[in-house]
């Protein structure tokens, strides 16, 4: 690491339920590409790259998202320290864990803590704002980035800036306010408040000193969790018992509202936390009728609609101001202006036992990914894609058999010690209880259709070879 470079700390623990059904607990919004060639997570990494930044970021994410993070990093050809949260404890504990990792790498580290799901199209303006704030961060301030409000939003916190700390520098913070009601938000804008973007630049030791003083229970729990962390397949697993004792709260409530070290850098670049489907509509290109579309979509005689289709053709006729989102297993239809009700809708789905509330039909592993095609009593069909060099390690299933048909690529398969080379249009049968391994030794992805049969078809029915 070069002296004085800033370590990006990407906080990627959110679940993004407001963007259901596209965003789910198993694949939340930060891993979606919304009006871009890159996912929000990838775009966050891209704007925190270059000569100002350390080339190796620190990522804090849920353990269940580790392969999504690894996939996005590999696509950008970058590496990172990936810290896995065993349980969600919101942003304060995650930021503390990341800051402690930064200090372990460099006791004098500067850290830029970024939410993984924000959209800032102007990377140059963002980097210029960070560069202009370095001196204040080095002098002991925790620098927030305050965005000039575009409307009286009730979903953001607000910061009232004071006098400059120095010529051309950040400003003192007179007041830090959490999410207001509509009338208060209007008053805040008249009084010169800024939106709190939730991104912070600080000297790692300064931040940790503040946590130790203002939230000692969080500091002590995370410190123990990091000291007892284990390395696993290139990931760093925070110790579950200690991390679980950290109070569950945001860094804004725990630290930023209380610290005397907070400063704000007023910025004018476009910023959006993509917190609702209406926000997605605002960032997507719109036609001359105000319709924003993505995927296989046709809109006729309608205005100001968002229509997003993941796969199936979605057509709307003669409707205005609607949000229509189609995935392979769910459809959402809502009026614009009602987008904030999607989150409680998801809770209703959970309460009623709908698996679509949380689970996506795709899941990712180190070897590649698979997605559900169909299922019924006693069977399940999946499309399995194994990346070049990927290996589904030696394992067996007690309760199910598997039938494999290779569609593309070549597979090296071992069943109960016997190896076989399988190419497109060939198939294999793996009986229940058989030890089996599958590898893609070729240069192209291996695609196969897997039919599972049996009385129990749970993902947990796996016994891995020791």
Secondary structure as a PSIPRED ss2 file (coil, helix, strand):
# PSIPRED VFORMAT (PSIPRED V4.0)

   1 X C   1.000  0.000  0.000
   2 X C   1.000  0.000  0.000
   3 X C   1.000  0.000  0.000
   4 X C   1.000  0.000  0.000
   5 X C   1.000  0.000  0.000
   6 X E   0.000  0.000  1.000
   7 X E   0.000  0.000  1.000
   8 X E   0.000  0.000  1.000
   9 X E   0.000  0.000  1.000
  10 X E   0.000  0.000  1.000
  11 X E   0.000  0.000  1.000
  12 X E   0.000  0.000  1.000
  13 X C   1.000  0.000  0.000
  14 X C   1.000  0.000  0.000
  15 X C   1.000  0.000  0.000
  16 X C   1.000  0.000  0.000
  17 X H   0.000  1.000  0.000
  18 X H   0.000  1.000  0.000
  19 X H   0.000  1.000  0.000
  20 X C   1.000  0.000  0.000
  21 X C   1.000  0.000  0.000
  22 X C   1.000  0.000  0.000
  23 X C   1.000  0.000  0.000
  24 X E   0.000  0.000  1.000
  25 X C   1.000  0.000  0.000
  26 X C   1.000  0.000  0.000
  27 X E   0.000  0.000  1.000
  28 X C   1.000  0.000  0.000
  29 X H   0.000  1.000  0.000
  30 X H   0.000  1.000  0.000
  31 X H   0.000  1.000  0.000
  32 X C   1.000  0.000  0.000
  33 X C   1.000  0.000  0.000
  34 X C   1.000  0.000  0.000
  35 X C   1.000  0.000  0.000
  36 X C   1.000  0.000  0.000
  37 X C   1.000  0.000  0.000
  38 X C   1.000  0.000  0.000
  39 X C   1.000  0.000  0.000
  40 X H   0.000  1.000  0.000
  41 X H   0.000  1.000  0.000
  42 X H   0.000  1.000  0.000
  43 X H   0.000  1.000  0.000
  44 X H   0.000  1.000  0.000
  45 X H   0.000  1.000  0.000
  46 X H   0.000  1.000  0.000
  47 X H   0.000  1.000  0.000
  48 X C   1.000  0.000  0.000
  49 X C   1.000  0.000  0.000
  50 X C   1.000  0.000  0.000
  51 X C   1.000  0.000  0.000
  52 X C   1.000  0.000  0.000
  53 X E   0.000  0.000  1.000
  54 X C   1.000  0.000  0.000
  55 X C   1.000  0.000  0.000
  56 X C   1.000  0.000  0.000
  57 X E   0.000  0.000  1.000
  58 X E   0.000  0.000  1.000
  59 X E   0.000  0.000  1.000
  60 X E   0.000  0.000  1.000
  61 X E   0.000  0.000  1.000
  62 X E   0.000  0.000  1.000
  63 X H   0.000  1.000  0.000
  64 X H   0.000  1.000  0.000
  65 X H   0.000  1.000  0.000
  66 X H   0.000  1.000  0.000
  67 X H   0.000  1.000  0.000
  68 X H   0.000  1.000  0.000
  69 X H   0.000  1.000  0.000
  70 X H   0.000  1.000  0.000
  71 X H   0.000  1.000  0.000
  72 X H   0.000  1.000  0.000
  73 X H   0.000  1.000  0.000
  74 X H   0.000  1.000  0.000
  75 X H   0.000  1.000  0.000
  76 X H   0.000  1.000  0.000
  77 X C   1.000  0.000  0.000
  78 X C   1.000  0.000  0.000
  79 X C   1.000  0.000  0.000
  80 X E   0.000  0.000  1.000
  81 X E   0.000  0.000  1.000
  82 X E   0.000  0.000  1.000
  83 X E   0.000  0.000  1.000
  84 X E   0.000  0.000  1.000
  85 X E   0.000  0.000  1.000
  86 X C   1.000  0.000  0.000
  87 X C   1.000  0.000  0.000
  88 X C   1.000  0.000  0.000
  89 X C   1.000  0.000  0.000
  90 X H   0.000  1.000  0.000
  91 X H   0.000  1.000  0.000
  92 X H   0.000  1.000  0.000
  93 X H   0.000  1.000  0.000
  94 X H   0.000  1.000  0.000
  95 X H   0.000  1.000  0.000
  96 X H   0.000  1.000  0.000
  97 X H   0.000  1.000  0.000
  98 X H   0.000  1.000  0.000
  99 X H   0.000  1.000  0.000
 100 X H   0.000  1.000  0.000
 101 X H   0.000  1.000  0.000
 102 X H   0.000  1.000  0.000
 103 X H   0.000  1.000  0.000
 104 X H   0.000  1.000  0.000
 105 X H   0.000  1.000  0.000
 106 X C   1.000  0.000  0.000
 107 X C   1.000  0.000  0.000
 108 X C   1.000  0.000  0.000
 109 X C   1.000  0.000  0.000
 110 X E   0.000  0.000  1.000
 111 X E   0.000  0.000  1.000
 112 X E   0.000  0.000  1.000
 113 X E   0.000  0.000  1.000
 114 X E   0.000  0.000  1.000
 115 X E   0.000  0.000  1.000
 116 X C   1.000  0.000  0.000
 117 X C   1.000  0.000  0.000
 118 X C   1.000  0.000  0.000
 119 X E   0.000  0.000  1.000
 120 X C   1.000  0.000  0.000
 121 X C   1.000  0.000  0.000
 122 X C   1.000  0.000  0.000
 123 X H   0.000  1.000  0.000
 124 X H   0.000  1.000  0.000
 125 X H   0.000  1.000  0.000
 126 X H   0.000  1.000  0.000
 127 X H   0.000  1.000  0.000
 128 X H   0.000  1.000  0.000
 129 X H   0.000  1.000  0.000
 130 X H   0.000  1.000  0.000
 131 X H   0.000  1.000  0.000
 132 X H   0.000  1.000  0.000
 133 X H   0.000  1.000  0.000
 134 X H   0.000  1.000  0.000
 135 X H   0.000  1.000  0.000
 136 X H   0.000  1.000  0.000
 137 X H   0.000  1.000  0.000
 138 X H   0.000  1.000  0.000
 139 X C   1.000  0.000  0.000
 140 X C   1.000  0.000  0.000
 141 X C   1.000  0.000  0.000
 142 X E   0.000  0.000  1.000
 143 X E   0.000  0.000  1.000
 144 X E   0.000  0.000  1.000
 145 X E   0.000  0.000  1.000
 146 X E   0.000  0.000  1.000
 147 X E   0.000  0.000  1.000
 148 X C   1.000  0.000  0.000
 149 X C   1.000  0.000  0.000
 150 X C   1.000  0.000  0.000
 151 X C   1.000  0.000  0.000
 152 X C   1.000  0.000  0.000
 153 X C   1.000  0.000  0.000
 154 X C   1.000  0.000  0.000
 155 X C   1.000  0.000  0.000
 156 X C   1.000  0.000  0.000
 157 X C   1.000  0.000  0.000
 158 X E   0.000  0.000  1.000
 159 X E   0.000  0.000  1.000
 160 X E   0.000  0.000  1.000
 161 X E   0.000  0.000  1.000
 162 X E   0.000  0.000  1.000
 163 X E   0.000  0.000  1.000
 164 X E   0.000  0.000  1.000
 165 X C   1.000  0.000  0.000
 166 X C   1.000  0.000  0.000
 167 X C   1.000  0.000  0.000
 168 X C   1.000  0.000  0.000
 169 X C   1.000  0.000  0.000
 170 X C   1.000  0.000  0.000
 171 X E   0.000  0.000  1.000
 172 X E   0.000  0.000  1.000
 173 X E   0.000  0.000  1.000
 174 X E   0.000  0.000  1.000
 175 X E   0.000  0.000  1.000
 176 X E   0.000  0.000  1.000
 177 X E   0.000  0.000  1.000
 178 X C   1.000  0.000  0.000
 179 X C   1.000  0.000  0.000
 180 X C   1.000  0.000  0.000
 181 X C   1.000  0.000  0.000
 182 X H   0.000  1.000  0.000
 183 X H   0.000  1.000  0.000
 184 X H   0.000  1.000  0.000
 185 X H   0.000  1.000  0.000
 186 X H   0.000  1.000  0.000
 187 X H   0.000  1.000  0.000
 188 X H   0.000  1.000  0.000
 189 X H   0.000  1.000  0.000
 190 X H   0.000  1.000  0.000
 191 X C   1.000  0.000  0.000
 192 X C   1.000  0.000  0.000
 193 X E   0.000  0.000  1.000
 194 X E   0.000  0.000  1.000
 195 X E   0.000  0.000  1.000
 196 X E   0.000  0.000  1.000
 197 X E   0.000  0.000  1.000
 198 X E   0.000  0.000  1.000
 199 X E   0.000  0.000  1.000
 200 X E   0.000  0.000  1.000
 201 X E   0.000  0.000  1.000
 202 X E   0.000  0.000  1.000
 203 X E   0.000  0.000  1.000
 204 X H   0.000  1.000  0.000
 205 X H   0.000  1.000  0.000
 206 X H   0.000  1.000  0.000
 207 X H   0.000  1.000  0.000
 208 X H   0.000  1.000  0.000
 209 X H   0.000  1.000  0.000
 210 X H   0.000  1.000  0.000
 211 X H   0.000  1.000  0.000
 212 X H   0.000  1.000  0.000
 213 X H   0.000  1.000  0.000
 214 X H   0.000  1.000  0.000
 215 X C   1.000  0.000  0.000
 216 X H   0.000  1.000  0.000
 217 X H   0.000  1.000  0.000
 218 X H   0.000  1.000  0.000
 219 X H   0.000  1.000  0.000
 220 X H   0.000  1.000  0.000
 221 X H   0.000  1.000  0.000
 222 X H   0.000  1.000  0.000
 223 X H   0.000  1.000  0.000
 224 X H   0.000  1.000  0.000
 225 X H   0.000  1.000  0.000
 226 X H   0.000  1.000  0.000
 227 X H   0.000  1.000  0.000
 228 X C   1.000  0.000  0.000
 229 X C   1.000  0.000  0.000
 230 X E   0.000  0.000  1.000
 231 X E   0.000  0.000  1.000
 232 X E   0.000  0.000  1.000
 233 X C   1.000  0.000  0.000
 234 X C   1.000  0.000  0.000
 235 X E   0.000  0.000  1.000
 236 X E   0.000  0.000  1.000
 237 X E   0.000  0.000  1.000
 238 X C   1.000  0.000  0.000
 239 X C   1.000  0.000  0.000
 240 X H   0.000  1.000  0.000
 241 X H   0.000  1.000  0.000
 242 X H   0.000  1.000  0.000
 243 X H   0.000  1.000  0.000
 244 X H   0.000  1.000  0.000
 245 X C   1.000  0.000  0.000
 246 X C   1.000  0.000  0.000
 247 X C   1.000  0.000  0.000
 248 X C   1.000  0.000  0.000
 249 X C   1.000  0.000  0.000
 250 X C   1.000  0.000  0.000
 251 X H   0.000  1.000  0.000
 252 X H   0.000  1.000  0.000
 253 X H   0.000  1.000  0.000
 254 X H   0.000  1.000  0.000
 255 X H   0.000  1.000  0.000
 256 X H   0.000  1.000  0.000
 257 X C   1.000  0.000  0.000
 258 X C   1.000  0.000  0.000
 259 X C   1.000  0.000  0.000
 260 X C   1.000  0.000  0.000
 261 X C   1.000  0.000  0.000
 262 X E   0.000  0.000  1.000
 263 X E   0.000  0.000  1.000
 264 X E   0.000  0.000  1.000
 265 X E   0.000  0.000  1.000
 266 X E   0.000  0.000  1.000
 267 X E   0.000  0.000  1.000
 268 X C   1.000  0.000  0.000
 269 X C   1.000  0.000  0.000
 270 X C   1.000  0.000  0.000
 271 X C   1.000  0.000  0.000
 272 X E   0.000  0.000  1.000
 273 X C   1.000  0.000  0.000
 274 X C   1.000  0.000  0.000
 275 X C   1.000  0.000  0.000
 276 X C   1.000  0.000  0.000
 277 X H   0.000  1.000  0.000
 278 X H   0.000  1.000  0.000
 279 X H   0.000  1.000  0.000
 280 X H   0.000  1.000  0.000
 281 X H   0.000  1.000  0.000
 282 X H   0.000  1.000  0.000
 283 X H   0.000  1.000  0.000
 284 X C   1.000  0.000  0.000
 285 X C   1.000  0.000  0.000
 286 X E   0.000  0.000  1.000
 287 X C   1.000  0.000  0.000
 288 X C   1.000  0.000  0.000
 289 X C   1.000  0.000  0.000
 290 X C   1.000  0.000  0.000
 291 X C   1.000  0.000  0.000
 292 X E   0.000  0.000  1.000
 293 X E   0.000  0.000  1.000
 294 X E   0.000  0.000  1.000
 295 X C   1.000  0.000  0.000
 296 X C   1.000  0.000  0.000
 297 X E   0.000  0.000  1.000
 298 X E   0.000  0.000  1.000
 299 X E   0.000  0.000  1.000
 300 X E   0.000  0.000  1.000
 301 X C   1.000  0.000  0.000
 302 X C   1.000  0.000  0.000
 303 X E   0.000  0.000  1.000
 304 X C   1.000  0.000  0.000
 305 X C   1.000  0.000  0.000
 306 X E   0.000  0.000  1.000
 307 X E   0.000  0.000  1.000
 308 X E   0.000  0.000  1.000
 309 X E   0.000  0.000  1.000
 310 X C   1.000  0.000  0.000
 311 X C   1.000  0.000  0.000
 312 X C   1.000  0.000  0.000
 313 X C   1.000  0.000  0.000
 314 X E   0.000  0.000  1.000
 315 X E   0.000  0.000  1.000
 316 X E   0.000  0.000  1.000
 317 X E   0.000  0.000  1.000
 318 X C   1.000  0.000  0.000
 319 X C   1.000  0.000  0.000
 320 X E   0.000  0.000  1.000
 321 X C   1.000  0.000  0.000
 322 X E   0.000  0.000  1.000
 323 X E   0.000  0.000  1.000
 324 X E   0.000  0.000  1.000
 325 X E   0.000  0.000  1.000
 326 X E   0.000  0.000  1.000
 327 X C   1.000  0.000  0.000
 328 X C   1.000  0.000  0.000
 329 X C   1.000  0.000  0.000
 330 X C   1.000  0.000  0.000
 331 X E   0.000  0.000  1.000
 332 X E   0.000  0.000  1.000
 333 X E   0.000  0.000  1.000
 334 X E   0.000  0.000  1.000
 335 X E   0.000  0.000  1.000
 336 X C   1.000  0.000  0.000
 337 X C   1.000  0.000  0.000
 338 X C   1.000  0.000  0.000
 339 X H   0.000  1.000  0.000
 340 X H   0.000  1.000  0.000
 341 X H   0.000  1.000  0.000
 342 X H   0.000  1.000  0.000
 343 X H   0.000  1.000  0.000
 344 X H   0.000  1.000  0.000
 345 X H   0.000  1.000  0.000
 346 X H   0.000  1.000  0.000
 347 X H   0.000  1.000  0.000
 348 X H   0.000  1.000  0.000
 349 X H   0.000  1.000  0.000
 350 X H   0.000  1.000  0.000
 351 X H   0.000  1.000  0.000
 352 X C   1.000  0.000  0.000
 353 X C   1.000  0.000  0.000
 354 X C   1.000  0.000  0.000
 355 X H   0.000  1.000  0.000
 356 X H   0.000  1.000  0.000
 357 X H   0.000  1.000  0.000
 358 X C   1.000  0.000  0.000
 359 X C   1.000  0.000  0.000
 360 X C   1.000  0.000  0.000
 361 X C   1.000  0.000  0.000
 362 X E   0.000  0.000  1.000
 363 X E   0.000  0.000  1.000
 364 X E   0.000  0.000  1.000
 365 X E   0.000  0.000  1.000
 366 X C   1.000  0.000  0.000
 367 X C   1.000  0.000  0.000
 368 X E   0.000  0.000  1.000
 369 X E   0.000  0.000  1.000
 370 X E   0.000  0.000  1.000
 371 X E   0.000  0.000  1.000
 372 X E   0.000  0.000  1.000
 373 X E   0.000  0.000  1.000
 374 X E   0.000  0.000  1.000
 375 X E   0.000  0.000  1.000
 376 X E   0.000  0.000  1.000
 377 X C   1.000  0.000  0.000
 378 X C   1.000  0.000  0.000
 379 X E   0.000  0.000  1.000
 380 X E   0.000  0.000  1.000
 381 X E   0.000  0.000  1.000
 382 X E   0.000  0.000  1.000
 383 X E   0.000  0.000  1.000
 384 X E   0.000  0.000  1.000
 385 X E   0.000  0.000  1.000
 386 X E   0.000  0.000  1.000
 387 X C   1.000  0.000  0.000
 388 X C   1.000  0.000  0.000
 389 X C   1.000  0.000  0.000
 390 X C   1.000  0.000  0.000
 391 X E   0.000  0.000  1.000
 392 X E   0.000  0.000  1.000
 393 X E   0.000  0.000  1.000
 394 X E   0.000  0.000  1.000
 395 X E   0.000  0.000  1.000
 396 X E   0.000  0.000  1.000
 397 X C   1.000  0.000  0.000
 398 X C   1.000  0.000  0.000
 399 X C   1.000  0.000  0.000
 400 X E   0.000  0.000  1.000
 401 X E   0.000  0.000  1.000
 402 X E   0.000  0.000  1.000
 403 X E   0.000  0.000  1.000
 404 X E   0.000  0.000  1.000
 405 X E   0.000  0.000  1.000
 406 X E   0.000  0.000  1.000
 407 X E   0.000  0.000  1.000
 408 X E   0.000  0.000  1.000
 409 X C   1.000  0.000  0.000
 410 X E   0.000  0.000  1.000
 411 X E   0.000  0.000  1.000
 412 X E   0.000  0.000  1.000
 413 X E   0.000  0.000  1.000
 414 X E   0.000  0.000  1.000
 415 X E   0.000  0.000  1.000
 416 X C   1.000  0.000  0.000
 417 X C   1.000  0.000  0.000
 418 X E   0.000  0.000  1.000
 419 X E   0.000  0.000  1.000
 420 X E   0.000  0.000  1.000
 421 X E   0.000  0.000  1.000
 422 X E   0.000  0.000  1.000
 423 X E   0.000  0.000  1.000
 424 X C   1.000  0.000  0.000
 425 X C   1.000  0.000  0.000
 426 X C   1.000  0.000  0.000
 427 X E   0.000  0.000  1.000
 428 X E   0.000  0.000  1.000
 429 X E   0.000  0.000  1.000
 430 X E   0.000  0.000  1.000
 431 X C   1.000  0.000  0.000
 432 X C   1.000  0.000  0.000
 433 X C   1.000  0.000  0.000
 434 X C   1.000  0.000  0.000
 435 X C   1.000  0.000  0.000
 436 X E   0.000  0.000  1.000
 437 X E   0.000  0.000  1.000
 438 X E   0.000  0.000  1.000
 439 X E   0.000  0.000  1.000
 440 X C   1.000  0.000  0.000
 441 X C   1.000  0.000  0.000
 442 X C   1.000  0.000  0.000
 443 X C   1.000  0.000  0.000
 444 X C   1.000  0.000  0.000
 445 X C   1.000  0.000  0.000
 446 X E   0.000  0.000  1.000
 447 X E   0.000  0.000  1.000
 448 X E   0.000  0.000  1.000
 449 X E   0.000  0.000  1.000
 450 X E   0.000  0.000  1.000
 451 X E   0.000  0.000  1.000
 452 X E   0.000  0.000  1.000
 453 X E   0.000  0.000  1.000
 454 X E   0.000  0.000  1.000
 455 X C   1.000  0.000  0.000
 456 X C   1.000  0.000  0.000
 457 X C   1.000  0.000  0.000
 458 X C   1.000  0.000  0.000
 459 X C   1.000  0.000  0.000
 460 X C   1.000  0.000  0.000
 461 X C   1.000  0.000  0.000
 462 X C   1.000  0.000  0.000
 463 X E   0.000  0.000  1.000
 464 X E   0.000  0.000  1.000
 465 X C   1.000  0.000  0.000
 466 X C   1.000  0.000  0.000
